[in-house]
Amino acid sequence: MKLSKRSKKLALIVAVFFFAHLILQFGFLLWGFATGMAHFDNPNDNTLETKSKLYLNIYTVLSFPLLSVLDRMPLLDIFPSFFGYIPFILNSALWTLVFYFLIRKRFER
């Protein structure tokens, strides 16, 4: 079965979305943590506090729904070491699935 150009383009867009979401999810978590630690070292710097809150709020949006639910339950403890990345990957896959269903109609014509 040969894929059409539209199907290939859709697959590429979906793959890029998945990796972009995964990278941004980790990126905002790390930026929020780093600026939070910098604010811990400089408690009078309100700019660092604002940046830290902003980055962590963006991470909260990107980590919804899977990581937000798992964060409130002790289930993340069952993913030791390398397997701790599985919930992040599954969350990005869930976002990608929703993204796919939203844009697939544009590529069916």
BAGU-564540 format. One record per atom (N, C-alpha, C): residue number from 1; residue in three letters; atom name; x, y, z. Coordinates in steps of 0.2 Angstrom, whole numbers, always signed. Layout:
BEGIN
PT;seq;type;atom;u;v;w
PT;NUM;ALA;CA;X;Y;Z
...
//
This chain:
BEGIN
PT;seq;type;atom;u;v;w
PT;1;MET;N;+4;-6;+0
PT;1;MET;CA;+0;+0;+0
PT;1;MET;C;+4;+6;+0
PT;2;LYS;N;+3;+10;-5
PT;2;LYS;CA;+7;+16;-6
PT;2;LYS;C;+4;+22;-3
PT;3;LEU;N;+7;+26;+1
PT;3;LEU;CA;+4;+32;+5
PT;3;LEU;C;+4;+38;+0
PT;4;SER;N;-1;+42;+0
PT;4;SER;CA;-2;+48;-4
PT;4;SER;C;+3;+53;-1
PT;5;LYS;N;+4;+58;-5
PT;5;LYS;CA;+8;+64;-3
PT;5;LYS;C;+4;+67;+4
PT;6;ARG;N;-2;+68;+3
PT;6;ARG;CA;-6;+71;+9
PT;6;ARG;C;-5;+67;+15
PT;7;SER;N;-5;+60;+15
PT;7;SER;CA;-4;+56;+21
PT;7;SER;C;+3;+56;+23
PT;8;LYS;N;+8;+57;+19
PT;8;LYS;CA;+15;+58;+21
PT;8;LYS;C;+16;+64;+25
PT;9;LYS;N;+12;+69;+22
PT;9;LYS;CA;+13;+76;+25
PT;9;LYS;C;+10;+76;+32
PT;10;LEU;N;+4;+73;+32
PT;10;LEU;CA;+0;+72;+39
PT;10;LEU;C;+4;+69;+44
PT;11;ALA;N;+8;+63;+42
PT;11;ALA;CA;+12;+59;+46
PT;11;ALA;C;+18;+63;+49
PT;12;LEU;N;+21;+67;+44
PT;12;LEU;CA;+26;+72;+46
PT;12;LEU;C;+24;+77;+51
PT;13;ILE;N;+19;+80;+50
PT;13;ILE;CA;+16;+85;+54
PT;13;ILE;C;+14;+82;+61
PT;14;VAL;N;+11;+77;+61
PT;14;VAL;CA;+10;+73;+68
PT;14;VAL;C;+16;+71;+72
PT;15;ALA;N;+21;+69;+68
PT;15;ALA;CA;+27;+67;+71
PT;15;ALA;C;+31;+73;+74
PT;16;VAL;N;+31;+79;+70
PT;16;VAL;CA;+34;+85;+73
PT;16;VAL;C;+31;+87;+79
PT;17;PHE;N;+24;+87;+79
PT;17;PHE;CA;+20;+89;+84
PT;17;PHE;C;+22;+85;+91
PT;18;PHE;N;+22;+79;+90
PT;18;PHE;CA;+24;+74;+96
PT;18;PHE;C;+31;+76;+99
PT;19;PHE;N;+36;+77;+94
PT;19;PHE;CA;+42;+78;+97
PT;19;PHE;C;+43;+85;+100
PT;20;ALA;N;+39;+90;+97
PT;20;ALA;CA;+39;+97;+99
PT;20;ALA;C;+36;+97;+106
PT;21;HIS;N;+30;+94;+107
PT;21;HIS;CA;+27;+94;+113
PT;21;HIS;C;+31;+90;+119
PT;22;LEU;N;+34;+85;+117
PT;22;LEU;CA;+39;+81;+122
PT;22;LEU;C;+44;+86;+124
PT;23;ILE;N;+48;+89;+119
PT;23;ILE;CA;+53;+93;+121
PT;23;ILE;C;+51;+100;+125
PT;24;LEU;N;+46;+103;+123
PT;24;LEU;CA;+43;+109;+127
PT;24;LEU;C;+41;+107;+134
PT;25;GLN;N;+38;+101;+134
PT;25;GLN;CA;+36;+98;+141
PT;25;GLN;C;+42;+98;+146
PT;26;PHE;N;+47;+95;+143
PT;26;PHE;CA;+53;+94;+147
PT;26;PHE;C;+57;+101;+148
PT;27;GLY;N;+57;+105;+143
PT;27;GLY;CA;+60;+111;+143
PT;27;GLY;C;+57;+116;+148
PT;28;PHE;N;+51;+116;+148
PT;28;PHE;CA;+47;+121;+153
PT;28;PHE;C;+48;+118;+160
PT;29;LEU;N;+48;+112;+161
PT;29;LEU;CA;+49;+109;+168
PT;29;LEU;C;+56;+111;+170
PT;30;LEU;N;+61;+110;+166
PT;30;LEU;CA;+68;+111;+168
PT;30;LEU;C;+69;+119;+169
PT;31;TRP;N;+67;+123;+164
PT;31;TRP;CA;+67;+130;+165
PT;31;TRP;C;+64;+133;+171
PT;32;GLY;N;+58;+130;+173
PT;32;GLY;CA;+55;+132;+179
PT;32;GLY;C;+59;+130;+185
PT;33;PHE;N;+62;+124;+185
PT;33;PHE;CA;+66;+122;+191
PT;33;PHE;C;+72;+126;+191
PT;34;ALA;N;+75;+127;+186
PT;34;ALA;CA;+82;+131;+186
PT;34;ALA;C;+80;+138;+188
PT;35;THR;N;+75;+142;+186
PT;35;THR;CA;+74;+148;+188
PT;35;THR;C;+71;+148;+195
PT;36;GLY;N;+68;+143;+197
PT;36;GLY;CA;+66;+142;+204
PT;36;GLY;C;+72;+142;+209
PT;37;MET;N;+77;+138;+207
PT;37;MET;CA;+83;+137;+211
PT;37;MET;C;+87;+144;+211
PT;38;ALA;N;+87;+147;+205
PT;38;ALA;CA;+90;+154;+205
PT;38;ALA;C;+87;+159;+210
PT;39;HIS;N;+80;+158;+210
PT;39;HIS;CA;+76;+163;+214
PT;39;HIS;C;+78;+161;+222
PT;40;PHE;N;+79;+154;+223
PT;40;PHE;CA;+80;+152;+230
PT;40;PHE;C;+87;+155;+232
PT;41;ASP;N;+92;+156;+227
PT;41;ASP;CA;+98;+159;+229
PT;41;ASP;C;+98;+166;+230
PT;42;ASN;N;+93;+170;+226
PT;42;ASN;CA;+92;+177;+226
PT;42;ASN;C;+85;+178;+228
PT;43;PRO;N;+83;+178;+234
PT;43;PRO;CA;+76;+178;+236
PT;43;PRO;C;+73;+185;+235
PT;44;ASN;N;+77;+190;+234
PT;44;ASN;CA;+74;+197;+233
PT;44;ASN;C;+73;+199;+225
PT;45;ASP;N;+75;+194;+221
PT;45;ASP;CA;+74;+195;+214
PT;45;ASP;C;+67;+193;+211
PT;46;ASN;N;+62;+198;+211
PT;46;ASN;CA;+56;+196;+209
PT;46;ASN;C;+55;+194;+202
PT;47;THR;N;+60;+196;+197
PT;47;THR;CA;+60;+193;+190
PT;47;THR;C;+60;+186;+190
PT;48;LEU;N;+65;+183;+194
PT;48;LEU;CA;+66;+176;+194
PT;48;LEU;C;+60;+172;+196
PT;49;GLU;N;+57;+175;+201
PT;49;GLU;CA;+51;+172;+204
PT;49;GLU;C;+45;+172;+199
PT;50;THR;N;+44;+177;+195
PT;50;THR;CA;+39;+178;+190
PT;50;THR;C;+41;+173;+184
PT;51;LYS;N;+47;+173;+182
PT;51;LYS;CA;+49;+168;+177
PT;51;LYS;C;+48;+161;+179
PT;52;SER;N;+50;+159;+185
PT;52;SER;CA;+49;+152;+188
PT;52;SER;C;+41;+150;+188
PT;53;LYS;N;+37;+155;+190
PT;53;LYS;CA;+30;+153;+190
PT;53;LYS;C;+27;+153;+183
PT;54;LEU;N;+29;+157;+179
PT;54;LEU;CA;+27;+157;+172
PT;54;LEU;C;+29;+150;+168
PT;55;TYR;N;+35;+148;+169
PT;55;TYR;CA;+38;+142;+166
PT;55;TYR;C;+34;+136;+169
PT;56;LEU;N;+33;+136;+176
PT;56;LEU;CA;+30;+130;+179
PT;56;LEU;C;+22;+130;+177
PT;57;ASN;N;+19;+136;+176
PT;57;ASN;CA;+12;+136;+174
PT;57;ASN;C;+11;+133;+167
PT;58;ILE;N;+16;+135;+162
PT;58;ILE;CA;+16;+132;+155
PT;58;ILE;C;+17;+125;+156
PT;59;TYR;N;+22;+123;+160
PT;59;TYR;CA;+23;+115;+160
PT;59;TYR;C;+16;+112;+163
PT;60;THR;N;+13;+115;+168
PT;60;THR;CA;+7;+112;+170
PT;60;THR;C;+1;+111;+165
PT;61;VAL;N;+1;+116;+160
PT;61;VAL;CA;-4;+116;+154
PT;61;VAL;C;-1;+110;+150
PT;62;LEU;N;+5;+110;+148
PT;62;LEU;CA;+8;+105;+144
PT;62;LEU;C;+7;+98;+147
PT;63;SER;N;+8;+97;+153
PT;63;SER;CA;+8;+90;+156
PT;63;SER;C;+1;+88;+158
PT;64;PHE;N;-4;+92;+156
PT;64;PHE;CA;-11;+90;+157
PT;64;PHE;C;-13;+85;+152
PT;65;PRO;N;-17;+80;+153
PT;65;PRO;CA;-20;+78;+159
PT;65;PRO;C;-17;+72;+162
PT;66;LEU;N;-12;+68;+159
PT;66;LEU;CA;-10;+62;+162
PT;66;LEU;C;-5;+64;+167
PT;67;LEU;N;+0;+68;+167
PT;67;LEU;CA;+5;+70;+172
PT;67;LEU;C;+1;+73;+178
PT;68;SER;N;-4;+77;+176
PT;68;SER;CA;-7;+81;+182
PT;68;SER;C;-11;+76;+186
PT;69;VAL;N;-14;+71;+183
PT;69;VAL;CA;-17;+66;+187
PT;69;VAL;C;-12;+61;+191
PT;70;LEU;N;-7;+59;+188
PT;70;LEU;CA;-2;+55;+191
PT;70;LEU;C;+2;+59;+196
PT;71;ASP;N;+3;+65;+196
PT;71;ASP;CA;+6;+69;+200
PT;71;ASP;C;+3;+69;+207
PT;72;ARG;N;-4;+69;+207
PT;72;ARG;CA;-8;+69;+213
PT;72;ARG;C;-9;+62;+216
PT;73;MET;N;-6;+57;+213
PT;73;MET;CA;-7;+50;+216
PT;73;MET;C;+1;+48;+216
PT;74;PRO;N;+2;+43;+221
PT;74;PRO;CA;+9;+40;+221
PT;74;PRO;C;+11;+35;+216
PT;75;LEU;N;+7;+36;+210
PT;75;LEU;CA;+9;+31;+205
PT;75;LEU;C;+15;+32;+201
PT;76;LEU;N;+18;+39;+202
PT;76;LEU;CA;+24;+40;+199
PT;76;LEU;C;+30;+36;+202
PT;77;ASP;N;+29;+34;+208
PT;77;ASP;CA;+34;+30;+212
PT;77;ASP;C;+35;+23;+208
PT;78;ILE;N;+30;+21;+205
PT;78;ILE;CA;+31;+14;+202
PT;78;ILE;C;+35;+14;+195
PT;79;PHE;N;+37;+20;+193
PT;79;PHE;CA;+41;+21;+187
PT;79;PHE;C;+48;+23;+189
PT;80;PRO;N;+52;+18;+191
PT;80;PRO;CA;+59;+19;+193
PT;80;PRO;C;+64;+21;+187
PT;81;SER;N;+69;+25;+189
PT;81;SER;CA;+74;+27;+184
PT;81;SER;C;+72;+28;+177
PT;82;PHE;N;+74;+25;+172
PT;82;PHE;CA;+73;+26;+165
PT;82;PHE;C;+65;+26;+164
PT;83;PHE;N;+62;+22;+167
PT;83;PHE;CA;+55;+21;+166
PT;83;PHE;C;+51;+27;+168
PT;84;GLY;N;+54;+31;+172
PT;84;GLY;CA;+50;+37;+174
PT;84;GLY;C;+48;+42;+168
PT;85;TYR;N;+51;+41;+162
PT;85;TYR;CA;+50;+45;+156
PT;85;TYR;C;+44;+43;+153
PT;86;ILE;N;+41;+37;+154
PT;86;ILE;CA;+36;+34;+151
PT;86;ILE;C;+29;+38;+151
PT;87;PRO;N;+28;+41;+157
PT;87;PRO;CA;+22;+45;+158
PT;87;PRO;C;+22;+51;+153
PT;88;PHE;N;+28;+54;+153
PT;88;PHE;CA;+29;+60;+149
PT;88;PHE;C;+28;+58;+141
PT;89;ILE;N;+31;+53;+139
PT;89;ILE;CA;+30;+50;+132
PT;89;ILE;C;+22;+49;+131
PT;90;LEU;N;+19;+46;+136
PT;90;LEU;CA;+12;+44;+135
PT;90;LEU;C;+8;+51;+135
PT;91;ASN;N;+9;+55;+139
PT;91;ASN;CA;+6;+62;+139
PT;91;ASN;C;+7;+65;+132
PT;92;SER;N;+13;+65;+129
PT;92;SER;CA;+14;+68;+123
PT;92;SER;C;+10;+65;+117
PT;93;ALA;N;+10;+58;+118
PT;93;ALA;CA;+6;+54;+113
PT;93;ALA;C;-1;+55;+113
PT;94;LEU;N;-4;+57;+119
PT;94;LEU;CA;-11;+58;+120
PT;94;LEU;C;-13;+65;+117
PT;95;TRP;N;-8;+70;+118
PT;95;TRP;CA;-9;+76;+115
PT;95;TRP;C;-9;+76;+107
PT;96;THR;N;-4;+72;+105
PT;96;THR;CA;-3;+71;+98
PT;96;THR;C;-10;+67;+95
PT;97;LEU;N;-12;+63;+98
PT;97;LEU;CA;-18;+59;+96
PT;97;LEU;C;-24;+64;+95
PT;98;VAL;N;-25;+68;+100
PT;98;VAL;CA;-30;+74;+99
PT;98;VAL;C;-29;+78;+94
PT;99;PHE;N;-22;+80;+93
PT;99;PHE;CA;-20;+85;+87
PT;99;PHE;C;-22;+82;+81
PT;100;TYR;N;-20;+75;+80
PT;100;TYR;CA;-22;+71;+74
PT;100;TYR;C;-29;+72;+72
PT;101;PHE;N;-33;+70;+77
PT;101;PHE;CA;-41;+70;+76
PT;101;PHE;C;-43;+77;+74
PT;102;LEU;N;-40;+82;+76
PT;102;LEU;CA;-42;+89;+75
PT;102;LEU;C;-40;+91;+68
PT;103;ILE;N;-34;+89;+65
PT;103;ILE;CA;-32;+91;+59
PT;103;ILE;C;-33;+86;+53
PT;104;ARG;N;-35;+80;+54
PT;104;ARG;CA;-35;+75;+49
PT;104;ARG;C;-40;+77;+44
PT;105;LYS;N;-46;+80;+45
PT;105;LYS;CA;-51;+82;+41
PT;105;LYS;C;-48;+86;+35
PT;106;ARG;N;-43;+90;+37
PT;106;ARG;CA;-40;+95;+31
PT;106;ARG;C;-36;+91;+26
PT;107;PHE;N;-34;+85;+28
PT;107;PHE;CA;-30;+81;+24
PT;107;PHE;C;-34;+75;+20
PT;108;GLU;N;-40;+75;+21
PT;108;GLU;CA;-44;+69;+18
PT;108;GLU;C;-47;+71;+11
PT;109;ARG;N;-47;+77;+10
PT;109;ARG;CA;-49;+79;+3
PT;109;ARG;C;-46;+76;-3
//
